[in-house]
Amino acid sequence: MVCKVKFFCFVFCLGILLQAGGAFGQEDTTRLEDLVVTATRSEMPLAEVGSSLTVITADDIERQQKRLVLDALREVPGLDVIRSGGPGATTLVAIRGANPEQTLVLIDGSRMNDPSTPGSSFDFANLTTDNIERIEILRGPQSTLYGSDAIGGVINIITRRGEGRPEGFLSMEGGSFATVREQAAIKGGLDKLDYSLGISRLDTGGISAAGRNYGNREDDGYHATSFSTRLGLKPSPIFDVDCTIRYLDTRFDMDNSGGAGQDDPNSIVGSEQLFVSSRARLSLFDDRWRQKLELAIINLDRDYRNDVDADHPSDMDRSTYHGEAVTLNWQHTLLLHPTTTVVLGVERRDEEAKSIYYSDSSWGPYSSIFPKQTARNTGVYVEDQLNLWDSWFTTVGARFDDHSGFGSKVTWRVTTSYLFKNTATRLRGSYGTGFKAPSLYQLYEPTYGNSALNPEKSSGWDAGIEQAFFEGRLDLGATWFANDFKDLIEFDSSAYTYRNISRAKSNGVELSATVRPADCLTLRAGYTWMETENKSTGMQLLRRPKNKFSFDANYRFTGKGNINLEILYVGKRDDYDYSSWPAERVELGGYLLMNMAASYDVTRWLQLFARVDNLLDRDYEEVKGYGNAGIGAYGGVKLSF
């Protein structure tokens, strides 16, 4: 049956693409200039940005039917998604060889990283694509504008803003692994008010996180409720305010670990995440002086419960983790001259974390308490944006941070981009420095913490060229990059504490191509080659592939239908096998994934959709010992109004 599904999907997709190929050369369509905000903290055309930046739009998410942000990120050049099992399992993202905790995650420009995790990382396991307008991925050190955690880069998730008459939809889908998902959304706006709201519920039987290839058979279910809204008010032409709220409530039936014998039928983790941010904007002197005051609050709770069972009659454990952070940012954008814009601001972040762990086994009871600890960071930043002849765009910026734990740090960054309008050629480049503050756990954990830790540091550069042909029907791009990381924080087993003991580097090439042979057909491809090295050991960094390739083909037909084919190849990586002690360094095999999604508008308000994930039914591992889902088929209906 599986083979028949594969063959049918392959033939169907091939036929669609061959049919579309004959349409090459149809008349061109007008392409609107993309505006982005993450690179400079102010709105700017993408063509003027000197940094390496990728944009994933709501249309991209819709046509590929991506339900989680982690899946939408997999094709991005220079970015690695690492998930320890199936739906709900811990998922981290690394950019250009940096550690996952060195990726800063934002929602509408406000920080989301969790201060209660050991490295203050962000777990993408539960973040849905509900109510998202676009995702901007900024690669390279970005501490000049964003402070700590932005060593590898920044992922900014921008929520949908409503406008015009009310419109919305209801949808339901189901499929493999006992999966059912319901979703609803509405958006709209009046003269002085705009709103958007999305809510979804996902229930799935899941797979064995410990991996069926190791003899594990107990599936780990996952259940998640997501709510997201953005409300805006504009009482006058020069003043507006908006508020974003995102709430997640999840439950995941996890296993003890990955590999043989690690199934656990009653190990459960529940989590609640609340994110609230508000922005007030004031424009003065004919929009020459724009002020923005932002307040963001995050509250994250995780509760782990593992009772005794038939397979583990004497083992139980309990743990709870709480993280909270408040960020206040006051930013000014000054248009000093048609060629010069200055962005400056001050940002303060207060964070706290605490945790409790207790276990009981044949070895006896054990408990660990991490009492509530707090940290404060205040940063002042400035950036000058130069526009010469509407062709040469340069930014120069610096930042000073003062942290209550380690003291002060200065970072800086310069970018440039030059557009040759006659040939549609763009050259760009950047160089910058970054830092990451030690986490609360690394600083203050009673047994392992080290209050004398210094921040992790990085420097990095990239240089790129982009070339358009045939009035934009063919776009090619190439970027060379290199990063150097030092004072990396690792656990020193000889001293039984965290220390700044590691250095690392990465360098590589990112290639991209987009072809639009017809208005109805878009082909995109990306390739990343990356070398990494742990300078302390001389070995390749763990879970970073040398080679990564992605391909995406999207075809629209009859004005009502859409079909999308996605191919992703991830090359070999090194990892550790913890099934024995001491852990053995092993090589994870490369893997090829193929996904297909299709939709058809039966009427203006009724759409049918379906997708097949892992079309080739490949077995693969992103983390040694942990399983991933085989082929899965899903279908549903969407009612719009």
C-alpha positions as CSV (number, residue, x, y, z in Angstrom):
1,M,0.0,0.0,0.0
2,V,2.8,2.4,0.9
3,C,4.5,1.7,-2.5
4,K,1.3,2.5,-4.3
5,V,0.9,5.8,-2.5
6,K,4.4,6.8,-3.3
7,F,4.1,5.8,-7.0
8,F,0.7,7.6,-7.4
9,C,2.0,10.8,-5.7
10,F,5.2,10.8,-7.8
11,V,3.4,10.3,-11.2
12,F,0.7,12.9,-10.3
13,C,3.3,15.5,-9.4
14,L,5.5,14.8,-12.4
15,G,2.6,15.2,-14.7
16,I,1.6,18.5,-13.3
17,L,5.2,19.9,-13.6
18,L,5.5,18.6,-17.2
19,Q,2.2,20.3,-18.1
20,A,3.4,23.5,-16.6
21,G,6.7,23.5,-18.3
22,G,5.1,24.2,-21.7
23,A,3.9,27.6,-20.3
24,F,7.5,29.0,-20.1
25,G,7.6,32.5,-21.5
26,Q,4.2,33.8,-20.6
27,E,4.0,37.6,-19.9
28,D,5.6,38.9,-16.8
29,T,3.7,40.0,-13.7
30,T,4.4,43.0,-11.5
31,R,6.4,42.1,-8.4
32,L,6.0,44.3,-5.4
33,E,9.0,45.4,-3.4
34,D,9.3,43.5,-0.1
35,L,9.7,45.5,3.1
36,V,11.4,44.0,6.1
37,V,12.0,45.2,9.7
38,T,14.4,42.8,11.4
39,A,17.7,43.9,9.8
40,T,17.6,47.5,11.0
41,R,14.7,47.6,13.5
42,S,12.9,49.9,11.0
43,E,11.0,49.3,7.8
44,M,13.3,48.9,4.8
45,P,13.1,47.4,1.3
46,L,14.7,44.0,1.2
47,A,16.9,45.1,-1.8
48,E,18.6,47.6,0.4
49,V,19.6,45.2,3.2
50,G,23.3,44.4,3.5
51,S,22.8,41.4,5.8
52,S,21.8,37.9,4.8
53,L,18.1,37.7,5.3
54,T,15.4,35.2,4.2
55,V,11.7,35.9,4.3
56,I,9.0,33.1,4.7
57,T,5.6,34.6,3.8
58,A,2.1,33.5,4.9
59,D,1.6,32.4,1.3
60,D,4.6,30.1,1.5
61,I,3.3,28.6,4.7
62,E,-0.2,28.1,3.3
63,R,0.8,26.5,0.0
64,Q,3.2,24.0,1.8
65,Q,0.6,23.5,4.6
66,K,3.1,24.0,7.4
67,R,1.4,23.7,10.8
68,L,4.5,24.3,12.9
69,V,7.1,27.0,12.6
70,L,9.9,24.4,12.9
71,D,8.7,22.8,9.6
72,A,8.6,26.1,7.8
73,L,12.2,26.8,8.7
74,R,13.7,23.6,7.4
75,E,14.4,24.9,3.9
76,V,16.2,28.1,5.0
77,P,19.9,28.2,3.9
78,G,22.4,28.0,6.7
79,L,19.8,26.8,9.2
80,D,19.6,23.4,10.9
81,V,16.4,22.2,12.7
82,I,17.1,19.5,15.3
83,R,14.2,17.6,16.9
84,S,14.5,14.8,19.5
85,G,11.6,12.6,18.4
86,G,8.1,13.2,17.0
87,P,5.5,16.0,17.6
88,G,6.0,17.8,20.9
89,A,9.7,16.7,21.3
90,T,12.3,19.3,22.1
91,T,13.3,21.2,18.9
92,L,16.2,23.5,18.6
93,V,17.5,25.6,15.7
94,A,21.1,26.4,14.9
95,I,22.2,29.1,12.4
96,R,25.6,28.9,10.5
97,G,27.2,26.5,13.0
98,A,26.4,28.5,16.1
99,N,24.9,26.7,19.1
100,P,21.0,26.6,19.2
101,E,21.0,28.7,22.4
102,Q,22.8,31.4,20.3
103,T,19.7,31.9,18.1
104,L,17.5,34.8,19.3
105,V,13.8,34.3,18.7
106,L,11.4,37.2,18.5
107,I,7.6,37.6,18.1
108,D,6.8,41.0,16.6
109,G,10.3,42.2,17.6
110,S,10.1,41.1,21.2
111,R,12.3,38.4,22.8
112,M,11.0,34.8,23.4
113,N,14.0,32.9,24.6
114,D,13.3,30.9,27.8
115,P,15.4,31.9,30.8
116,S,14.5,28.6,32.7
117,T,16.4,26.4,30.3
118,P,20.1,25.7,31.0
119,G,21.3,27.7,28.0
120,S,18.4,30.2,27.7
121,S,17.4,28.7,24.4
122,F,14.0,28.6,22.6
123,D,12.1,25.3,22.1
124,F,10.3,25.4,18.7
125,A,8.4,22.2,19.5
126,N,5.0,23.9,20.1
127,L,5.1,27.1,18.1
128,T,2.3,26.9,15.5
129,T,2.0,29.0,12.3
130,D,-1.4,30.4,13.4
131,N,-1.9,34.1,12.6
132,I,1.6,34.6,11.2
133,E,2.1,37.1,8.4
134,R,5.8,36.3,7.7
135,I,9.0,35.0,9.3
136,E,12.2,36.9,8.8
137,I,15.5,35.0,9.4
138,L,18.6,37.2,9.8
139,R,21.9,35.3,9.7
140,G,25.2,36.4,11.3
141,P,26.0,38.1,14.6
142,Q,23.2,40.7,15.5
143,S,24.0,41.8,19.0
144,T,24.4,45.4,17.9
145,L,20.7,45.9,17.7
146,Y,19.4,42.9,19.7
147,G,22.0,42.3,22.5
148,S,22.5,38.9,24.1
149,D,21.6,35.6,22.4
150,A,22.0,36.9,18.8
151,I,25.4,35.4,18.1
152,G,24.2,33.0,15.3
153,G,21.3,35.2,14.1
154,V,17.7,36.2,14.7
155,I,14.3,34.6,13.8
156,N,11.5,37.2,13.9
157,I,8.0,35.9,13.7
158,I,5.6,38.7,12.6
159,T,1.9,38.2,13.3
160,R,-0.9,39.1,11.0
161,R,-2.5,42.5,11.1
162,G,-6.1,42.9,10.2
163,E,-7.6,45.4,7.7
164,G,-10.8,46.0,5.8
165,R,-14.0,44.1,6.1
166,P,-14.1,41.0,8.4
167,E,-13.0,37.8,6.9
168,G,-12.0,34.4,8.4
169,F,-12.2,30.7,8.1
170,L,-12.9,27.4,9.9
171,S,-10.9,24.3,9.0
172,M,-10.6,20.7,10.1
173,E,-8.1,18.0,9.0
174,G,-7.2,14.5,10.0
175,G,-4.9,11.7,9.0
176,S,-2.1,9.4,9.9
177,F,-1.0,8.6,13.5
178,A,-4.6,9.3,14.7
179,T,-4.1,13.0,14.0
180,V,-6.9,15.5,14.2
181,R,-6.5,19.3,13.9
182,E,-9.1,22.1,14.1
183,Q,-8.4,25.7,13.4
184,A,-10.3,29.0,13.2
185,A,-9.3,32.6,12.4
186,I,-10.8,36.0,11.8
187,K,-9.3,39.4,10.9
188,G,-10.5,42.8,9.9
189,G,-10.3,46.5,10.6
190,L,-12.1,49.8,10.9
191,D,-10.8,53.4,10.5
192,K,-9.1,53.4,13.8
193,L,-9.1,49.7,14.9
194,D,-7.7,46.5,13.4
195,Y,-7.7,43.0,14.7
196,S,-6.7,39.4,13.9
197,L,-7.3,36.3,15.9
198,G,-6.4,32.6,15.5
199,I,-7.0,29.5,17.5
200,S,-6.2,25.9,16.9
201,R,-6.2,22.5,18.5
202,L,-4.0,19.5,17.6
203,D,-4.3,15.9,18.9
204,T,-2.1,13.1,17.6
205,G,-1.2,9.6,18.7
206,G,2.4,10.4,17.7
207,I,5.2,8.0,17.4
208,S,7.7,6.4,19.8
209,A,10.1,9.2,20.7
210,A,12.7,6.5,21.6
211,G,12.6,5.2,18.1
212,R,10.8,2.1,16.7
213,N,14.0,0.9,15.0
214,Y,15.3,0.2,18.6
215,G,12.4,-2.1,19.4
216,N,10.2,0.6,21.1
217,R,6.5,0.3,20.4
218,E,4.7,2.7,22.8
219,D,3.5,5.8,20.8
220,D,3.9,9.2,22.5
221,G,0.8,11.3,22.0
222,Y,0.8,15.0,21.7
223,H,-2.0,17.5,22.4
224,A,-1.8,21.3,21.9
225,T,-4.1,24.3,22.1
226,S,-2.8,27.6,20.6
227,F,-4.4,31.0,20.8
228,S,-3.0,34.1,19.1
229,T,-4.3,37.6,18.6
230,R,-3.1,41.1,17.5
231,L,-5.2,44.2,18.2
232,G,-4.3,47.7,16.9
233,L,-5.7,51.1,17.7
234,K,-4.9,54.4,15.8
235,P,-6.7,57.3,17.5
236,S,-4.8,59.9,15.5
237,P,-2.6,60.1,12.3
238,I,0.6,60.5,14.4
239,F,-0.1,57.9,17.2
240,D,-1.0,54.2,17.3
241,V,-0.8,51.3,19.7
242,D,-1.1,47.6,19.2
243,C,-0.9,44.5,21.4
244,T,0.1,40.9,20.6
245,I,-1.0,37.9,22.8
246,R,0.1,34.3,22.1
247,Y,-0.8,31.4,24.5
248,L,0.1,27.7,24.2
249,D,-1.1,24.8,26.4
250,T,0.5,21.4,25.5
251,R,0.9,17.9,26.8
252,F,3.5,15.4,25.5
253,D,3.8,11.7,26.3
254,M,7.6,11.6,26.3
255,D,10.0,8.7,26.7
256,N,13.0,8.4,29.2
257,S,15.6,8.9,26.4
258,G,16.4,7.7,22.9
259,G,17.4,4.2,22.0
260,A,16.7,0.6,23.0
261,G,14.6,0.1,26.2
262,Q,13.7,3.8,26.7
263,D,10.0,3.5,26.2
264,D,8.0,4.8,29.1
265,P,4.1,4.6,29.1
266,N,3.4,7.3,31.7
267,S,6.2,9.9,31.4
268,I,4.3,13.2,30.7
269,V,5.4,16.8,30.3
270,G,2.8,19.6,30.3
271,S,3.7,23.2,29.4
272,E,2.0,26.6,29.4
273,Q,3.5,29.5,27.5
274,L,2.1,33.1,27.6
275,F,3.6,35.9,25.6
276,V,2.2,39.4,25.7
277,S,3.7,42.5,24.0
278,S,2.5,46.0,23.3
279,R,3.9,48.8,21.1
280,A,3.1,52.5,21.1
281,R,4.3,54.6,18.2
282,L,4.5,58.4,17.9
283,S,5.4,60.3,14.8
284,L,6.5,63.9,15.0
285,F,7.7,66.6,12.6
286,D,6.2,65.2,9.4
287,D,7.4,61.7,10.2
288,R,11.0,62.8,10.7
289,W,11.1,61.6,14.3
290,R,9.4,58.3,15.1
291,Q,9.3,57.0,18.6
292,K,8.4,53.4,19.6
293,L,7.9,52.2,23.2
294,E,7.7,48.4,23.5
295,L,6.8,46.3,26.5
296,A,7.0,42.4,26.3
297,I,6.3,39.8,29.0
298,I,6.8,36.1,28.7
299,N,5.8,33.5,31.3
300,L,6.7,29.8,30.7
301,D,6.0,26.8,32.9
302,R,6.9,23.1,32.4
303,D,5.8,20.2,34.6
304,Y,7.3,16.8,34.2
305,R,5.7,13.7,35.9
306,N,6.9,10.1,35.6
307,D,5.2,7.6,37.9
308,V,6.2,4.0,38.5
309,D,4.9,1.5,36.0
310,A,5.3,-2.2,35.2
311,D,8.5,-1.6,33.2
312,H,10.0,0.8,35.9
313,P,8.5,-0.5,39.2
314,S,11.0,1.4,41.4
315,D,11.7,4.6,39.3
316,M,9.8,7.8,39.5
317,D,10.6,11.5,39.1
318,R,8.9,14.9,39.3
319,S,10.2,18.3,38.2
320,T,8.9,21.8,37.5
321,Y,10.5,24.7,35.7
322,H,9.4,28.3,35.6
323,G,10.8,31.2,33.6
324,E,9.7,34.8,33.3
325,A,11.1,37.9,31.6
326,V,10.0,41.5,31.1
327,T,11.6,43.6,28.3
328,L,11.2,47.3,27.9
329,N,12.5,49.1,24.7
330,W,12.4,52.8,23.8
331,Q,13.5,53.4,20.2
332,H,13.9,56.5,18.2
333,T,14.2,56.7,14.4
334,L,15.4,60.1,13.1
335,L,15.3,61.1,9.5
336,L,18.1,63.7,9.6
337,H,18.5,64.0,5.8
338,P,17.1,62.1,2.7
339,T,20.4,60.2,2.8
340,T,20.7,59.6,6.5
341,T,18.5,57.9,9.0
342,V,19.6,57.2,12.6
343,V,18.1,54.5,14.9
344,L,18.9,54.7,18.6
345,G,17.3,53.3,21.7
346,V,17.6,51.9,25.1
347,E,16.5,48.4,26.2
348,R,16.1,46.8,29.6
349,R,15.4,43.1,30.2
350,D,14.7,41.6,33.6
351,E,14.5,37.8,33.8
352,E,14.0,35.2,36.5
353,A,14.0,31.4,36.7
354,K,13.5,28.6,39.2
355,S,13.2,24.8,39.2
356,I,12.7,21.8,41.4
357,Y,13.6,18.2,40.6
358,Y,12.9,15.0,42.7
359,S,13.5,11.4,41.9
360,D,13.3,8.0,43.7
361,S,14.8,4.8,42.5
362,S,16.7,1.7,43.7
363,W,19.6,4.0,44.3
364,G,17.6,6.0,46.8
365,P,15.9,9.4,46.7
366,Y,17.5,12.5,45.1
367,S,16.4,16.1,45.0
368,S,17.7,19.3,43.4
369,I,16.4,22.8,44.0
370,F,17.3,25.8,41.9
371,P,15.9,28.7,43.9
372,K,14.6,31.7,42.1
373,Q,17.4,33.8,40.6
374,T,17.2,37.0,38.7
375,A,19.3,39.0,36.2
376,R,19.1,42.4,34.6
377,N,20.5,43.7,31.4
378,T,20.4,47.2,30.1
379,G,21.6,48.0,26.5
380,V,22.0,51.3,24.6
381,Y,22.3,51.0,20.8
382,V,22.7,53.4,17.8
383,E,22.8,52.7,14.1
384,D,23.4,55.1,11.2
385,Q,21.7,54.2,7.9
386,L,23.1,55.8,4.7
387,N,21.4,55.9,1.3
388,L,23.6,57.3,-1.5
389,W,22.1,57.7,-5.0
390,D,19.4,55.2,-4.2
391,S,22.0,52.5,-5.1
392,W,24.5,52.3,-2.2
393,F,23.1,51.4,1.2
394,T,25.3,51.2,4.3
395,T,24.6,50.8,8.1
396,V,27.1,51.3,10.9
397,G,26.1,50.6,14.5
398,A,27.3,50.0,18.0
399,R,25.8,48.9,21.3
400,F,26.8,49.0,25.0
401,D,25.3,46.4,27.4
402,D,25.5,46.3,31.2
403,H,24.6,42.9,32.8
404,S,24.1,42.4,36.5
405,G,26.0,39.1,36.3
406,F,29.2,39.6,34.3
407,G,29.5,43.4,33.8
408,S,29.6,45.3,30.5
409,K,30.1,44.4,26.8
410,V,30.4,46.5,23.6
411,T,29.5,45.1,20.2
412,W,29.4,46.7,16.7
413,R,28.3,45.9,13.1
414,V,28.7,47.3,9.6
415,T,26.7,46.3,6.5
416,T,26.7,47.5,2.9
417,S,24.8,46.8,-0.3
418,Y,25.3,48.2,-3.8
419,L,22.7,47.9,-6.5
420,F,23.7,48.1,-10.2
421,K,20.4,49.1,-11.6
422,N,21.3,48.6,-15.3
423,T,22.2,45.0,-14.8
424,A,20.0,44.1,-11.8
425,T,23.1,43.1,-9.9
426,R,23.4,43.5,-6.1
427,L,26.5,43.1,-4.1
428,R,26.3,43.0,-0.3
429,G,28.4,42.3,2.7
430,S,28.5,42.6,6.5
431,Y,30.8,42.2,9.5
432,G,29.8,42.2,13.1
433,T,30.4,41.0,16.6
434,G,28.1,39.3,19.1
435,F,27.8,38.1,22.6
436,K,25.7,35.8,24.7
437,A,25.2,36.3,28.4
438,P,25.6,33.3,30.7
439,S,22.2,31.9,31.6
440,L,20.8,32.0,35.1
441,Y,21.3,28.3,35.5
442,Q,25.0,28.5,34.4
443,L,25.6,31.4,36.8
444,Y,23.7,30.5,39.9
445,E,22.8,26.7,40.0
446,P,23.9,25.7,43.5
447,T,26.0,22.7,42.5
448,Y,27.2,23.5,39.0
449,G,26.9,27.2,38.6
450,N,29.8,29.7,38.2
451,S,29.1,33.4,39.0
452,A,32.6,34.2,37.5
453,L,31.5,33.2,33.9
454,N,32.2,35.7,31.1
455,P,29.8,36.1,28.1
456,E,30.3,34.0,25.0
457,K,31.6,36.1,22.1
458,S,31.6,35.9,18.3
459,S,32.7,37.7,15.2
460,G,31.5,37.0,11.7
461,W,31.4,38.2,8.1
462,D,29.5,37.4,5.0
463,A,29.7,38.6,1.3
464,G,27.1,38.0,-1.3
465,I,26.0,38.6,-4.8
466,E,22.4,38.5,-6.3
467,Q,21.6,38.6,-9.9
468,A,18.3,38.8,-11.7
469,F,17.7,37.8,-15.3
470,F,14.7,38.0,-17.7
471,E,12.9,40.8,-15.9
472,G,13.0,38.9,-12.6
473,R,11.9,35.5,-13.8
474,L,15.3,34.1,-12.8
475,D,17.0,35.1,-9.5
476,L,20.4,33.7,-8.5
477,G,22.2,34.3,-5.2
478,A,25.5,33.3,-3.6
479,T,26.8,34.1,-0.1
480,W,30.2,33.3,1.5
481,F,30.3,33.4,5.3
482,A,32.6,32.7,8.2
483,N,32.1,32.9,12.0
484,D,34.5,32.6,15.0
485,F,33.2,31.7,18.4
486,K,35.2,32.0,21.7
487,D,34.8,31.8,25.4
488,L,32.0,29.2,24.8
489,I,30.4,27.9,28.0
490,E,30.6,24.2,28.6
491,F,30.3,21.9,31.6
492,D,33.8,21.0,32.9
493,S,33.5,17.5,34.3
494,S,36.9,17.7,36.0
495,A,36.0,20.9,37.9
496,Y,32.3,19.9,38.1
497,T,31.1,23.4,37.1
498,Y,30.5,25.5,34.0
499,R,33.5,27.3,32.5
500,N,34.5,29.4,29.5
501,I,36.6,26.6,27.9
502,S,35.7,26.2,24.2
503,R,36.3,27.9,20.9
504,A,34.8,27.0,17.5
505,K,34.5,28.3,13.9
506,S,32.3,27.8,10.9
507,N,32.6,28.9,7.3
508,G,30.7,28.0,4.1
509,V,28.7,29.0,1.1
510,E,24.9,29.5,0.7
511,L,23.5,29.3,-2.9
512,S,19.9,30.0,-4.0
513,A,17.9,30.1,-7.2
514,T,14.3,31.0,-8.0
515,V,12.9,30.4,-11.5
516,R,9.5,31.6,-12.7
517,P,9.1,30.1,-16.2
518,A,5.4,30.9,-16.1
519,D,3.0,32.9,-14.0
520,C,1.6,29.6,-12.6
521,L,4.9,27.9,-11.8
522,T,7.7,28.8,-9.4
523,L,10.8,26.7,-8.8
524,R,13.2,27.4,-5.9
525,A,16.4,25.6,-4.9
526,G,18.9,26.2,-2.1
527,Y,22.2,24.6,-1.2
528,T,24.4,25.1,1.9
529,W,28.0,23.8,2.2
530,M,29.4,24.4,5.7
531,E,32.6,23.4,7.5
532,T,32.6,23.5,11.3
533,E,35.3,22.9,13.9
534,N,35.5,22.6,17.6
535,K,38.9,24.3,18.2
536,S,39.3,22.6,21.5
537,T,39.2,19.1,19.9
538,G,39.8,19.7,16.2
539,M,36.6,17.8,15.4
540,Q,33.4,18.8,13.5
541,L,30.7,20.4,15.6
542,L,27.9,17.9,16.5
543,R,24.7,17.8,14.4
544,R,25.9,20.3,11.8
545,P,25.8,18.7,8.3
546,K,28.3,19.7,5.7
547,N,25.8,19.6,3.0
548,K,22.1,20.6,2.8
549,F,19.9,20.9,-0.3
550,S,16.3,22.0,-0.7
551,F,14.0,22.2,-3.7
552,D,10.5,23.5,-3.9
553,A,8.1,23.5,-6.9
554,N,4.8,25.2,-6.8
555,Y,2.1,25.1,-9.5
556,R,-1.2,26.9,-9.7
557,F,-3.8,25.6,-12.1
558,T,-7.3,26.7,-13.4
559,G,-7.2,29.6,-10.9
560,K,-8.5,27.3,-8.2
561,G,-5.9,24.6,-7.5
562,N,-2.4,24.5,-6.2
563,I,0.1,21.7,-5.8
564,N,3.5,21.9,-4.1
565,L,6.4,19.5,-4.1
566,E,9.2,19.9,-1.5
567,I,12.5,18.0,-1.4
568,L,15.0,18.3,1.4
569,Y,18.4,16.6,1.7
570,V,20.4,16.8,4.9
571,G,23.9,15.3,4.8
572,K,25.9,13.3,7.3
573,R,26.5,14.7,10.8
574,D,28.3,13.6,13.9
575,D,26.6,12.9,17.2
576,Y,27.1,11.0,20.5
577,D,25.5,7.6,21.2
578,Y,24.6,7.6,24.9
579,S,23.4,4.0,25.0
580,S,26.8,3.1,26.6
581,W,29.2,5.0,28.9
582,P,31.4,6.7,28.1
583,A,29.4,7.9,25.1
584,E,30.7,7.0,21.7
585,R,31.0,9.6,18.9
586,V,29.1,8.3,15.8
587,E,28.0,9.4,12.4
588,L,24.4,10.0,11.5
589,G,23.5,9.1,7.9
590,G,22.2,11.7,5.5
591,Y,18.5,11.6,4.6
592,L,16.2,12.7,1.8
593,L,12.7,13.9,2.6
594,M,9.9,14.6,0.0
595,N,6.6,16.2,1.0
596,M,3.7,17.1,-1.2
597,A,0.7,19.3,-0.6
598,A,-2.4,20.1,-2.8
599,S,-5.5,22.3,-2.4
600,Y,-8.5,23.0,-4.6
601,D,-11.1,25.8,-4.2
602,V,-14.4,24.1,-4.9
603,T,-16.2,27.4,-4.4
604,R,-15.3,30.8,-3.2
605,W,-15.8,29.7,0.3
606,L,-15.0,26.0,0.3
607,Q,-11.5,24.5,-0.1
608,L,-10.4,20.9,0.0
609,F,-6.7,20.2,0.9
610,A,-4.4,17.3,1.4
611,R,-0.7,16.6,1.9
612,V,1.7,13.7,2.2
613,D,4.7,14.0,4.5
614,N,7.9,11.9,4.1
615,L,6.6,10.6,0.8
616,L,9.5,8.2,0.4
617,D,8.9,6.7,3.9
618,R,12.5,7.3,4.9
619,D,13.9,6.2,8.3
620,Y,16.2,8.9,9.6
621,E,17.5,10.5,12.9
622,E,18.1,14.1,13.7
623,V,19.4,13.1,17.2
624,K,21.0,9.7,17.8
625,G,18.5,7.3,19.2
626,Y,15.3,9.3,18.6
627,G,12.7,8.4,16.1
628,N,10.9,10.3,13.4
629,A,7.7,9.7,11.6
630,G,7.4,7.7,8.4
631,I,5.1,8.4,5.6
632,G,1.9,10.2,6.7
633,A,-1.2,11.4,4.7
634,Y,-3.6,14.1,5.8
635,G,-6.6,15.8,4.4
636,G,-9.2,18.3,5.3
637,V,-11.7,21.0,4.5
638,K,-11.6,24.8,4.9
639,L,-14.7,27.1,5.1
640,S,-14.0,30.8,4.4
641,F,-16.3,33.7,5.1
